[in-house]
Amino acid sequence: MSAWRGKNGRYHTEGMPHVTKIIRKPEGVGCEIKAAACAQTGCLVMLEIQEGKDRMKLKRFQLRADQALHDAAYQQQRDAGQVFKYSTAVTLRLAQPWFGNRREVVVDSAFASVESLIECHKKGMYMKGIVKTASVQYPKAVLREWGKSGGPGGNPPARGSHKVLKSTYTINGEEHTMMAVGWMDKTLKTVISNRGTTLPGTASMRHRDHLEVDPETGVLATVHSVFEVARPHVVESLFSSFNTIDVHDAARQGYLAMERNWRTHDYQDRIIATVEGLIYCDCYRAALFDHQRAGHAPEAGAFMGLFEYLDKLCHRMIFNPMLIAPVRAAAQPPKVCGIDH
């Protein structure tokens, strides 16, 4: 979200053309931007500004050129594989540069569905994600029932248990398999995937702090504990990449806070500030990835923090050794002040 609480384009000619309100987000009002990120580096690599329901219907994979197109004709287009529902269309547009290279798209519940998985596979990509509301053709009811009474004696299964259901789909005459995985954590997680294995993966480590009174001294102390939650490999690989964009957002909104520090009444400046924040965080994530990949010795210490990196980045941009000549501000003509006697 590019936070914006100024004028709305629905009521003012100089307002933000389209304002989205999502209460659950830390910054829930403003310009909504759908994003794709590289899970290895943590950099955002694709952005799509949301422009409102009517304009988004004209985008690729969601084309509805005639706004008066009746439902039957639109359904025929969907059946022909020409257009898709909103979440699938957004997923395909964001992943479009990587069609055909067998990469894996990891999505949250806003984009995960059977339709999205199959269409990504048709474009030469794999998919996995958590299914919540988009459960058409997905056995969510079966997994929910297992999560309620699938354990011994009709009780909920133990934490770390999982159940796998498989189905097949056909692309160009070739049959493929997709999985519906129910994984019992504190709450049930329902996963869809067409890549990976349900062999045991690395357990999820949970760190907890709680207060205890020392029986000898009677002093209240903080006790740190760690426990493991078993999970299959397909769930492990999902959650290893699942929070990539959330981490990026936390750095941009929580630390840089461009929307709060750059105050403006111009919505264009607001979006520019947000995009600049995205670029700064991308630069930092790329430098951090390069530092880790270079295999720096442990005695070299941890990589610098975000603000220290930005200080060095700004200094290098001002005193850029790659420039042929130093940048100087253009001479300004003297200002003339008129005085009325």
PyMOL commands that set and color helices and strands:
alter all, ss='L'
color gray80, all
select helices_A, chain A and resi 53-56+71-79+86-98+114-122+140-149+152-154+233-241+244-256+258-261+267-293+298-300+306-318
alter helices_A, ss='H'
color red, helices_A
select strands_A, chain A and resi 2-3+20-21+29-31+33-37+44-49+104-107+126-130+162-171+174-184+188-193+204-213+220-229
alter strands_A, ss='S'
color yellow, strands_A
deselect
rebuild
show_as cartoon
